[in-house]
Amino acid sequence: MISHPKPTPEWRKPRFPGPRSVTLALLAAIGLVLGSACSEWDRYWDEDDPPTGPVTPTDRTPPTVSFLAPSGPDSAHATPVSGSTYPVAIQAEDSVGVAQVSLTIDGGPAVDVPGPDWTLMWDTTILDEASTHRLEATAVDAAGNTGTSGAVYAQVFNLGPEVVITSPPDSALVKGRLPIAVDFPGAAPDIEKVEFFAGIFPVGELTTPPWTYELDTRLLPTSRYVLTAKATTTLGSVGVSDPVQVYVNNGVPVAEIDFPAGDMDTVATRGILVLEGTVSDTEEDEIPIPPDQIIWRSSVDGSIGTGRETQAQYLTVGTHAITLEVTNAWGTTGYSDPIPMEVLAEGTYTFCDDIMRDIIEWSMCTFCHNPNTSEWPSMEYDLRTYSGLITGGLTTAFPIVAPGRPEASFLYNKITAETTEETWAGDPMPPDQFPPVFPFLQEKMRVWILEGAAPDDPEECN
């Protein structure tokens, strides 16, 4: 069988006029110059060695430490406590990490508090009834920096009626109006009143059953709170419930679209629409917003992606309004302002004809930048294909083409810069000896990238 070589597509043939001998001579000359250019690029890339490792600054910032429970600000407003296992809850935070937390009661010896929730069970039954006690906490980070809390006060009540908060459950996420219900598991005593506390705040009082108080959490700042109920009998004895921790958040999460800018951007339907946004919530440090609750929506196509950053492709042709929607763990939803977006049926320029043929092949970029280069088999970038441009070729040091962002695209930066000072990507390309990328060709590249760097169909050029 006789095999015939595959004919070379017209656009891949060198554009050199004249006889074959002249063409071959020109190709040989260009090969020598290209080799020199590749050597120059190789020299540039190795010129500045990266640091051998990260530089870690000295940590001089002490941790912050405070009490969640008890939280009485002074002896006159001490938190009521009771039981053999009252949970003393401490909040300790540090930019690097908290190594140790300790607790002192009434100036006694320090006791280590188990982490990372930093909660210690306190037996109050060995203390005098109605006695008041001073608590302080200390936190130490890995660098040895020490932070100390302010003092809080607790008052012990163990001989009164047994009282239990039955609703809400511990660690509940609450907003709006919150029913706080208590019950008395033992013999029903003659209750004169039940007082309700959220942290240091007395929030309500009941003098008749049913013993359910409706707390308007909108009156409380967003935070974690420890709920307690204090019951007083007609004989003056006092009982205190075990604490129940809740997270109060009545705020609306904020969503903002960072990219695109929203000036009626355009994208080809096969192009890549890059979407980036910022979301925030008042309690996000405590309870982060999950990525699947950050939703990008199109007025035409509905949901088109999730997360702070996403990419969309194959959108319906026409005008869209793009909105970022975020829902926090409390079920409250916030929305960004919509931005307009025009989806084109076809890109203004094509990858094969306008980018690969007119710019990359004409400028001889692939002579050096392909993994089959004989002298430099591990060149940083493979510019021969669409997939090579989009994925970063042989490296992820920089995106060769960042859809929607010419200024962030390595290739566009290289071909538009005139001096090294104008580019963050090293020396401009191609070198002066090679066919230049004329301004009208640079504009083709810019528009193609802005419209999402759409591929041809099929993606690879034949």
C-alpha positions in Angstrom: 0.0 0.0 0.0 1.3 3.4 -0.9 0.5 6.2 1.7 0.2 9.8 0.7 1.1 12.6 3.0 -1.8 14.7 4.3 -2.1 18.0 2.4 -1.2 21.0 4.4 -4.2 23.4 4.9 -3.8 26.6 3.0 -3.7 28.8 6.2 -0.8 26.7 7.6 1.4 27.2 4.5 4.1 29.8 5.0 3.2 33.1 3.4 6.4 33.8 1.4 6.3 34.8 -2.2 8.8 33.8 -4.8 10.5 30.6 -6.0 10.8 27.5 -3.8 14.6 28.1 -3.3 13.9 31.6 -2.0 11.2 30.3 0.3 13.5 27.6 1.7 16.3 30.1 2.3 14.0 32.4 4.1 12.7 29.5 6.3 16.2 28.6 7.2 17.1 32.1 8.1 13.9 32.5 10.2 14.7 29.2 11.9 18.0 30.5 13.1 16.5 33.7 14.4 13.6 31.8 16.0 16.1 29.6 17.7 17.9 32.7 19.0 14.5 34.0 20.2 13.7 30.8 22.0 17.1 30.9 23.7 16.4 34.5 24.8 13.0 33.4 26.2 14.6 30.5 28.0 17.2 32.8 29.4 14.6 35.2 30.6 12.4 32.6 32.2 15.4 31.3 34.3 16.8 34.7 35.0 15.0 35.3 38.3 14.8 32.3 40.6 11.7 32.1 42.7 12.1 32.2 46.5 13.1 28.9 48.1 10.1 29.2 50.5 7.5 31.6 52.0 8.7 34.3 54.4 6.7 34.0 57.6 6.4 37.3 59.6 6.8 37.2 63.3 3.4 36.9 65.1 3.1 39.7 67.7 -0.6 39.9 67.9 -2.2 38.4 71.1 -5.4 36.3 70.8 -8.7 37.8 71.8 -10.7 36.1 74.5 -14.2 36.7 76.0 -17.0 34.8 77.8 -20.2 33.6 76.1 -21.5 32.2 79.4 -21.6 33.4 82.1 -21.5 37.0 81.0 -22.6 39.2 83.9 -20.8 42.5 83.7 -20.6 43.1 87.4 -21.6 41.6 90.7 -24.9 43.5 90.7 -25.9 42.0 87.4 -24.4 38.5 87.7 -25.5 35.7 85.4 -27.7 33.2 87.3 -26.1 29.7 87.2 -26.9 26.3 88.6 -26.2 22.6 88.3 -23.3 20.2 88.6 -22.4 20.7 84.9 -22.9 24.4 84.1 -21.0 25.0 80.7 -18.6 27.9 81.1 -18.2 28.9 77.4 -15.2 30.9 76.2 -14.6 32.4 72.8 -10.9 32.6 71.9 -9.7 33.8 68.5 -6.3 34.4 66.9 -5.0 35.2 63.4 -2.8 32.1 63.5 -4.4 29.8 66.1 -5.2 29.5 69.8 -2.9 27.0 71.6 -4.3 27.1 75.1 -7.1 28.6 77.2 -7.3 28.7 81.0 -9.9 29.8 83.5 -9.6 31.2 87.0 -12.5 31.6 89.5 -12.3 34.0 92.3 -8.5 34.4 91.7 -7.8 30.7 92.4 -5.4 28.5 90.4 -5.8 28.5 86.6 -7.6 25.5 85.1 -7.1 24.4 81.4 -10.2 24.6 79.3 -10.7 21.9 76.7 -10.7 23.1 73.1 -11.3 23.9 70.4 -14.8 24.8 71.6 -13.2 26.1 74.9 -16.0 24.9 77.2 -15.5 23.7 80.8 -18.2 22.1 82.9 -18.5 23.8 86.3 -19.9 22.1 89.4 -21.8 24.9 91.1 -23.5 22.6 93.7 -20.5 22.8 96.0 -20.8 26.6 96.3 -23.0 28.6 98.7 -26.5 29.4 97.6 -26.9 32.9 96.1 -23.1 33.4 96.3 -21.5 35.5 93.5 -18.2 34.6 91.8 -15.7 36.3 89.5 -14.4 34.5 86.4 -11.5 35.4 84.1 -10.0 33.7 81.1 -6.5 33.7 79.4 -5.7 32.5 75.9 -2.2 31.8 74.5 -1.3 31.4 70.8 1.4 29.3 69.2 3.9 32.2 69.3 3.4 32.6 73.1 1.3 35.8 72.9 -1.2 36.1 75.7 -4.6 37.6 75.7 -6.8 38.1 78.8 -10.6 38.6 79.0 -12.4 41.0 81.1 -14.0 39.7 84.3 -17.5 38.3 84.4 -19.7 37.4 87.3 -22.1 34.5 88.1 -24.5 34.0 91.0 -25.3 30.4 92.1 -28.9 29.1 92.6 -29.3 25.4 93.3 -32.0 25.0 96.0 -35.0 26.3 94.1 -37.3 24.7 91.6 -36.0 22.7 88.6 -36.6 24.6 85.5 -35.8 23.6 81.9 -35.8 25.5 78.6 -37.7 23.2 76.2 -37.6 25.5 73.2 -35.5 26.6 71.2 -33.0 23.7 71.0 -29.4 24.3 71.8 -27.3 25.9 68.9 -30.5 27.0 67.1 -30.2 29.6 64.3 -32.9 32.2 65.1 -34.3 35.4 63.7 -37.5 37.4 64.1 -39.9 36.5 66.9 -38.6 33.6 69.0 -40.8 31.7 71.5 -38.8 30.7 74.6 -40.6 27.9 76.5 -39.8 26.6 79.9 -41.1 23.6 81.9 -40.8 22.4 85.5 -40.1 18.6 85.4 -40.5 18.1 89.2 -43.5 18.7 91.5 -45.2 21.8 90.2 -44.1 24.6 92.7 -45.9 27.9 93.3 -44.1 30.0 90.8 -44.2 33.7 91.3 -42.3 34.7 88.2 -40.0 33.5 85.5 -37.3 35.9 84.2 -35.6 35.3 80.8 -32.1 36.4 79.9 -30.1 36.5 76.6 -26.5 36.8 77.7 -26.3 39.8 79.9 -29.6 41.2 78.7 -32.8 40.6 80.8 -35.3 40.3 77.9 -38.6 39.5 79.6 -40.6 38.3 82.5 -43.8 36.2 83.0 -46.0 36.0 86.1 -48.6 33.5 84.9 -48.6 30.3 82.8 -48.1 29.2 80.1 -44.5 29.9 80.7 -43.5 30.8 77.1 -42.1 34.2 76.4 -41.9 35.6 72.8 -38.6 37.3 72.3 -38.2 39.8 69.5 -34.7 39.0 68.4 -34.7 42.0 66.1 -34.0 44.1 69.2 -30.7 42.2 69.8 -27.4 42.8 67.9 -26.4 40.0 65.7 -24.3 37.6 67.8 -24.3 34.3 69.7 -26.4 34.4 72.9 -26.8 32.1 75.9 -30.5 31.9 77.0 -31.4 31.2 80.6 -34.6 31.2 82.6 -34.7 32.1 86.3 -37.8 31.0 88.2 -38.7 32.4 91.6 -41.2 30.7 93.9 -43.7 32.5 96.2 -41.5 31.4 99.1 -38.5 33.2 97.5 -36.4 30.2 96.4 -34.8 30.5 93.0 -34.1 28.0 90.3 -32.1 28.5 87.1 -32.2 26.6 83.9 -29.3 25.1 82.1 -28.1 27.6 79.4 -29.2 27.2 75.8 -27.0 28.8 73.1 -28.6 30.4 70.0 -27.3 32.3 67.1 -29.2 35.5 66.3 -29.0 37.0 62.9 -31.7 39.3 61.4 -29.4 40.8 58.8 -29.7 40.4 55.1 -26.6 38.9 53.4 -24.9 41.2 50.8 -24.2 40.1 47.3 -22.2 42.2 44.8 -21.1 41.4 41.2 -17.4 42.2 40.8 -16.9 40.9 37.2 -18.2 41.7 34.6 -18.4 45.4 35.3 -21.9 45.6 34.0 -21.6 48.0 31.0 -23.6 45.8 28.6 -20.8 43.3 28.2 -21.0 40.9 25.3 -20.2 37.2 25.2 -20.5 34.7 22.3 -22.8 31.8 23.2 -19.9 29.4 22.9 -17.7 31.8 24.7 -16.8 31.5 28.4 -18.6 34.0 30.6 -16.5 34.5 33.8 -18.6 35.5 36.8 -17.0 36.7 40.1 -18.8 38.2 43.1 -18.5 39.1 46.7 -20.9 37.9 49.4 -20.9 38.7 53.1 -23.0 38.1 56.1 -22.8 39.4 59.6 -22.2 35.9 61.1 -20.2 34.4 58.2 -17.1 33.8 60.4 -19.2 31.7 62.7 -21.4 30.0 60.1 -20.0 30.4 56.5 -22.3 30.6 53.5 -22.1 27.3 51.6 -21.1 27.7 47.9 -24.4 26.1 46.7 -26.3 28.9 48.4 -24.5 31.5 46.2 -26.4 31.3 42.9 -25.9 33.2 39.7 -29.1 33.7 37.8 -29.9 34.9 34.2 -33.2 36.5 33.4 -33.3 34.2 30.4 -31.7 30.9 31.4 -32.3 30.8 35.1 -29.6 29.4 37.3 -26.2 29.4 35.5 -23.8 28.6 38.2 -22.9 28.6 41.9 -20.1 29.9 44.1 -18.3 33.2 44.4 -16.6 32.4 41.1 -18.1 30.4 38.2 -18.1 30.1 34.5 -21.1 29.9 32.1 -21.2 28.8 28.5 -23.8 28.2 25.8 -26.2 30.8 27.1 -29.3 31.7 25.1 -28.7 34.3 22.4 -30.2 37.7 23.4 -30.2 40.2 26.2 -29.8 38.9 29.8 -29.9 40.5 33.2 -27.4 38.7 35.5 -28.0 38.6 39.2 -26.1 37.1 42.1 -28.3 35.6 44.9 -27.1 34.6 48.3 -29.0 32.8 51.1 -27.5 32.5 54.6 -28.0 29.7 57.1 -30.9 31.5 58.6 -32.8 31.3 55.3 -32.5 35.0 54.5 -31.7 35.9 50.9 -30.0 38.9 49.5 -29.6 40.0 45.9 -27.1 42.0 43.9 -28.1 44.7 41.5 -28.6 43.1 38.0 -26.1 43.7 35.3 -27.0 43.6 31.5 -25.3 41.1 29.2 -25.7 40.6 25.5 -25.1 37.0 24.2 -24.1 36.8 20.6 -25.0 33.9 18.3 -21.4 34.0 16.9 -18.3 35.7 18.1 -17.0 38.7 16.1 -13.8 36.8 15.4 -13.1 33.1 15.1 -10.3 31.2 16.8 -9.0 29.3 13.8 -9.1 32.0 11.2 -8.5 35.2 13.2 -6.5 34.1 16.2 -4.6 30.9 15.2 -3.9 31.8 11.5 -3.6 35.6 11.6 -1.8 36.0 14.9 -0.2 32.9 16.4 0.9 31.1 13.2 1.8 34.2 11.3 4.0 35.4 14.2 5.6 32.0 14.3 4.7 31.6 18.1 4.4 27.9 17.8 7.9 27.4 16.5 9.1 27.7 20.1 5.9 27.2 22.1 5.1 23.5 21.6 6.1 20.4 23.6 7.9 19.0 20.5 10.5 21.8 20.4 13.7 19.8 19.9 16.0 22.1 21.8 13.5 23.0 24.6 11.1 20.1 24.9 9.6 21.5 28.1 8.6 25.0 26.9 6.3 26.7 29.3 3.4 27.1 26.9 1.7 25.1 24.2 0.2 27.6 21.8 -0.8 25.1 19.0 -4.4 24.5 20.1 -7.4 26.2 21.6 -7.3 23.9 24.6 -3.6 24.8 25.1 -4.5 28.5 25.3 -7.4 28.1 27.6 -5.9 25.6 30.1 -2.4 27.1 30.3 -0.6 24.6 28.1 2.2 23.0 30.0 2.1 25.4 33.0 -0.4 27.2 35.2 2.0 30.0 36.1 -0.2 32.5 34.2 -3.4 31.9 32.2 -2.4 32.3 28.5 -5.9 33.5 27.7 -8.2 34.7 30.5 -11.7 34.8 28.9 -13.3 38.2 29.3 -10.1 39.8 30.5 -7.5 40.9 27.9 -5.4 42.7 30.6 -5.1 39.4 32.5 -4.2 37.3 29.5 -0.6 36.4 29.2 -0.6 36.2 25.4 -2.4 39.5 24.9 0.0 41.2 27.3 3.0 39.9 25.4 1.8 40.9 21.9 0.7 44.4 22.9 3.6 45.6 25.0 6.4 47.5 23.4 8.9 47.4 26.3 9.6 45.1 29.2 8.4 47.9 31.6 5.0 47.7 30.0 4.4 44.0 30.6 4.2 41.9 33.7 5.0 38.9 31.5 8.6 39.6 30.6 9.9 40.6 27.2 7.3 41.5 24.5 6.8 39.0 21.7 7.4 38.4 18.9 11.0 39.7 18.7 11.6 42.5 16.2 13.0 40.0 13.6 9.6 38.3 13.1 6.3 39.4 11.5 4.8 41.8 14.0 1.3 41.6 15.5 -0.1 44.7 13.9 -2.6 46.9 15.9 -5.6 45.7 13.9 -4.6 42.1 14.8 -4.1 43.0 18.4 -7.7 44.4 18.3 -8.9 41.1 17.0 -7.3 39.3 19.9 -8.8 41.9 22.4 -12.3 41.5 21.1 -12.1 37.7 20.9 -11.0 37.6 24.5 -13.7 40.1 25.7 -16.4 37.9 24.1 -15.3 34.9 26.1 -12.6 33.5 23.8 -15.0 31.2 22.0 -13.7 28.1 20.3 -14.5 27.1 16.7 -16.6 24.0 16.3 -14.8 21.6 16.4 -12.4 23.2 18.8 -9.1 22.2 17.1 -8.2 23.8 13.7 -7.6 21.3 10.9 
